[in-house]
Amino acid sequence: MYQHQDIYFYRIPQLIQILNVSKSTIWSWVKDGTFPAPIKLGKNCSAWSSEVVSKWIQSKTNSSLNNGDKNVI
């Protein structure tokens, strides 16, 4: 995770730990449009804003709670 003035960016290794899913799952979700696409920080550097990831997790949590699901993510 990288920080600059309270703006955090997650790279794939951090997302794998946070979401407890594989790299291929994250990219599959991005391809399917069920997970936000990363932003390009450089030619070979993609990352996700912590704010975007937090909002995605919250929406999944709210959706699961509203549907009565036991598993959040």
Secondary structure as UniProt FT lines:
FT   STRAND          2..4
FT   TURN            5..6
FT   STRAND          7..10
FT   HELIX           12..19
FT   HELIX           23..32
FT   STRAND          39..42
FT   TURN            43..44
FT   STRAND          45..49
FT   HELIX           50..67
//
